[in-house]
Amino acid sequence: MTKPLEVDLFIPCFIDQVYPETGFNMIKILEKAGVKVHYNTNQTCCGQMAFNSGFWDEAKKLGEKFIKDFDNGRMIVGPSASCAGYVRNGYNELFYNGAYHNEYKQLQRSMFEITDFLVNIAKVTDFGSVFEHKVTFHDSCAALREYKLGDEPRKLLRNVKGLELVEMENTHECCGFGGTFSIKFEPISTAMAEQKVHSAIDTGAEYIVSTDSSCLMHQYGYIKKHNLPLKVAHIVDVLAAGL
């Protein structure tokens, strides 16, 4: 009898504070894939926001806690290519040749964004999900450039019953969030959101779907302010639909 996969669930700050239902849906999907899920309630932030804002001492403290919270050798799965990409790459700047060198290297090998994990590790691409809507997919900058995520999200979406996937023009362009970039450079950030949202509207899609809730939150802010006929959904919530 094959031993089931076991993973630790990583819930990023955005999911914990703004979209907790996505976290619960992650558990539903992973268990549907036959994966045993563990959740350490002591976990907090991975430190990405502090790191990207230049507060490296604070980021290091958060990183040390993160390493300790997930120091058990299991794979770690999270619903954010941005956070997973940061742990895989940013921790090199903080811990290379330091006291946590071996621990952070092991952590990096264990860290997975959920669509990557489902397609390439769990080898499950069809959950019997039902989402009868026309959607377009937003590739976040972090997913493409930092995590190096490929076609995994689209493979999963193509197996959702009733879902029609249409591609927007310039799908690889940034939506303008960029963490604190959207605060420090608000006019530029807003213009980028406008361009991305209208590219999505031009497809006739009802929803923008992505692997990163931060991008979706940013785009939805523009959509809501201008009362536009478009919604947003994290890919986890789409995959959990109808289960």
C-alpha positions as CSV (number, residue, x, y, z in Angstrom):
1,M,0.0,0.0,0.0
2,T,1.4,3.4,-1.0
3,K,1.9,5.8,1.8
4,P,-0.1,9.0,1.2
5,L,1.8,12.3,0.6
6,E,2.0,14.5,3.7
7,V,2.4,18.3,3.5
8,D,2.5,21.3,5.7
9,L,0.0,24.0,4.8
10,F,1.5,27.5,4.5
11,I,-1.1,30.3,4.8
12,P,0.3,33.7,3.7
13,C,-0.7,36.9,5.3
14,F,-3.1,38.0,2.5
15,I,-5.0,34.7,2.7
16,D,-5.1,34.7,6.5
17,Q,-6.3,38.2,6.9
18,V,-8.4,38.9,3.8
19,Y,-9.3,35.6,2.0
20,P,-9.5,32.9,4.7
21,E,-11.9,30.8,2.7
22,T,-9.1,30.2,0.2
23,G,-7.1,28.6,2.9
24,F,-10.0,26.2,3.8
25,N,-10.5,25.4,0.1
26,M,-6.8,24.5,-0.1
27,I,-7.3,21.8,2.5
28,K,-10.4,20.5,0.6
29,I,-8.4,20.3,-2.6
30,L,-5.3,18.7,-1.1
31,E,-7.4,16.1,0.7
32,K,-9.3,15.4,-2.5
33,A,-6.0,14.7,-4.1
34,G,-5.3,12.1,-1.4
35,V,-2.8,14.3,0.5
36,K,-2.6,14.4,4.3
37,V,-2.4,18.0,5.5
38,H,-0.7,19.4,8.6
39,Y,-1.1,22.9,9.8
40,N,1.1,24.6,12.4
41,T,-0.9,27.3,14.0
42,N,2.2,29.1,15.2
43,Q,3.1,30.2,11.6
44,T,3.1,33.8,10.7
45,C,4.6,35.8,7.8
46,C,7.4,34.6,5.6
47,G,8.9,38.1,5.6
48,Q,8.6,39.0,2.0
49,M,7.0,42.4,2.6
50,A,9.7,43.5,5.0
51,F,12.4,42.2,2.6
52,N,11.1,44.0,-0.5
53,S,10.7,47.2,1.5
54,G,14.4,47.1,2.5
55,F,13.9,46.0,6.2
56,W,16.3,43.1,6.0
57,D,16.9,42.8,9.7
58,E,13.1,42.4,10.3
59,A,12.9,40.0,7.3
60,K,15.6,37.9,8.8
61,K,13.8,37.6,12.1
62,L,10.6,36.5,10.3
63,G,12.6,34.1,8.1
64,E,14.2,32.5,11.1
65,K,10.8,31.9,12.7
66,F,9.5,30.6,9.4
67,I,12.4,28.1,9.1
68,K,11.7,26.8,12.7
69,D,7.9,26.6,12.1
70,F,8.4,24.3,9.1
71,D,11.5,22.4,10.2
72,N,10.2,18.9,9.9
73,G,11.2,17.7,6.4
74,R,7.7,17.6,4.9
75,M,6.8,19.4,1.7
76,I,5.3,22.8,2.2
77,V,2.4,24.0,0.0
78,G,1.0,27.5,-0.2
79,P,-1.5,29.4,-2.4
80,S,0.9,32.1,-3.4
81,A,3.6,31.9,-6.1
82,S,4.8,35.2,-4.7
83,C,5.5,34.0,-1.2
84,A,6.8,30.6,-2.4
85,G,9.1,32.3,-4.9
86,Y,10.4,34.6,-2.2
87,V,11.3,31.7,0.2
88,R,13.0,29.8,-2.7
89,N,15.1,32.8,-3.7
90,G,15.1,35.6,-1.2
91,Y,16.3,33.5,1.7
92,N,19.6,33.2,-0.1
93,E,20.3,36.8,0.6
94,L,19.5,36.4,4.3
95,F,20.9,33.0,5.3
96,Y,23.6,31.9,2.9
97,N,26.6,30.6,4.9
98,G,24.9,31.6,8.1
99,A,23.7,29.7,11.2
100,Y,20.6,28.5,9.3
101,H,22.3,27.6,6.0
102,N,21.4,23.9,6.0
103,E,17.9,24.5,7.3
104,Y,17.0,27.2,4.8
105,K,18.4,25.1,1.9
106,Q,16.2,22.2,2.9
107,L,13.2,24.5,3.3
108,Q,13.7,25.9,-0.2
109,R,13.7,22.4,-1.6
110,S,10.4,21.7,0.2
111,M,8.5,24.8,-0.8
112,F,5.8,24.5,-3.5
113,E,3.1,26.7,-4.9
114,I,-0.1,24.7,-5.0
115,T,-0.7,24.3,-8.7
116,D,2.9,23.2,-9.2
117,F,2.4,20.7,-6.4
118,L,-0.9,19.3,-7.7
119,V,0.3,18.9,-11.2
120,N,3.9,17.8,-10.8
121,I,4.0,16.1,-7.3
122,A,0.5,14.8,-6.5
123,K,-0.1,14.2,-10.3
124,V,-3.8,15.2,-10.0
125,T,-5.3,17.6,-12.6
126,D,-9.0,16.9,-12.4
127,F,-11.0,17.3,-9.2
128,G,-14.5,17.1,-10.7
129,S,-14.8,20.8,-10.1
130,V,-17.7,22.7,-11.7
131,F,-17.4,26.5,-12.5
132,E,-19.7,27.5,-15.3
133,H,-18.1,30.8,-16.2
134,K,-15.9,32.3,-18.8
135,V,-12.5,33.2,-17.2
136,T,-9.2,34.7,-18.2
137,F,-6.0,33.9,-16.4
138,H,-3.6,36.5,-14.9
139,D,0.1,35.4,-14.7
140,S,1.6,37.2,-11.7
141,C,5.1,38.6,-12.1
142,A,6.3,36.5,-9.1
143,A,4.8,33.3,-10.6
144,L,6.5,33.9,-13.9
145,R,9.8,35.5,-13.0
146,E,10.6,34.4,-9.5
147,Y,8.9,31.0,-9.0
148,K,9.2,30.1,-12.7
149,L,5.7,28.7,-12.8
150,G,4.7,27.2,-16.2
151,D,1.4,26.0,-17.6
152,E,0.3,24.2,-14.4
153,P,-2.6,26.6,-13.6
154,R,-4.1,26.4,-17.1
155,K,-3.8,22.6,-17.0
156,L,-6.0,22.5,-13.9
157,L,-8.5,25.1,-15.3
158,R,-9.0,23.2,-18.5
159,N,-10.3,20.2,-16.5
160,V,-12.9,22.3,-14.6
161,K,-16.4,21.5,-16.0
162,G,-18.3,24.3,-17.5
163,L,-15.3,26.7,-17.4
164,E,-14.3,28.5,-20.6
165,L,-10.7,29.8,-20.5
166,V,-9.8,32.7,-22.8
167,E,-6.5,34.4,-23.0
168,M,-6.1,38.2,-22.7
169,E,-3.6,40.2,-24.7
170,N,-0.2,40.8,-23.1
171,T,-1.1,38.3,-20.4
172,H,2.5,38.4,-19.1
173,E,2.4,42.1,-18.3
174,C,2.4,43.2,-14.6
175,C,-0.9,44.3,-13.0
176,G,0.8,47.0,-11.0
177,F,0.5,45.7,-7.5
178,G,4.1,44.8,-6.6
179,G,3.6,45.0,-2.9
180,T,4.6,48.4,-1.6
181,F,5.1,49.6,-5.2
182,S,1.3,50.2,-5.3
183,I,1.6,52.5,-2.3
184,K,4.8,54.3,-3.2
185,F,4.0,54.7,-6.9
186,E,0.2,54.9,-6.8
187,P,-0.4,56.7,-10.2
188,I,1.8,54.2,-12.1
189,S,0.3,51.2,-10.2
190,T,-3.3,52.4,-11.0
191,A,-2.5,52.9,-14.7
192,M,-1.1,49.4,-14.9
193,A,-4.2,48.0,-13.1
194,E,-6.4,49.8,-15.6
195,Q,-4.5,48.3,-18.5
196,K,-4.7,44.8,-17.1
197,V,-8.4,45.0,-16.2
198,H,-9.5,46.3,-19.5
199,S,-7.4,43.6,-21.3
200,A,-9.5,41.1,-19.3
201,I,-12.8,42.8,-20.1
202,D,-11.9,42.8,-23.8
203,T,-11.9,39.0,-23.7
204,G,-15.6,38.9,-22.5
205,A,-14.5,37.0,-19.4
206,E,-16.6,37.1,-16.3
207,Y,-13.7,36.4,-14.0
208,I,-10.0,37.1,-13.7
209,V,-8.3,34.0,-12.1
210,S,-4.8,33.9,-10.7
211,T,-2.5,32.1,-8.3
212,D,-1.9,35.3,-6.3
213,S,-4.6,36.9,-4.1
214,S,-2.5,40.1,-3.8
215,C,-2.7,40.7,-7.6
216,L,-6.4,39.9,-7.5
217,M,-7.1,42.3,-4.6
218,H,-5.3,45.1,-6.5
219,Q,-7.2,44.5,-9.6
220,Y,-10.5,44.2,-7.8
221,G,-9.9,47.5,-6.1
222,Y,-9.8,49.1,-9.6
223,I,-12.8,47.1,-10.8
224,K,-15.0,48.0,-7.8
225,K,-14.0,51.7,-7.9
226,H,-15.1,52.0,-11.5
227,N,-18.1,49.6,-11.2
228,L,-16.8,47.4,-14.0
229,P,-18.5,44.1,-15.1
230,L,-15.8,41.8,-13.9
231,K,-15.1,39.6,-10.8
232,V,-11.9,37.9,-9.5
233,A,-11.2,34.5,-8.1
234,H,-8.2,32.6,-6.7
235,I,-7.5,29.4,-8.7
236,V,-7.9,27.5,-5.4
237,D,-11.5,28.7,-5.0
238,V,-12.3,27.8,-8.6
239,L,-10.9,24.3,-8.2
240,A,-13.0,23.9,-5.0
241,A,-16.2,24.9,-6.7
242,G,-18.7,22.1,-6.8
243,L,-16.8,19.8,-4.5
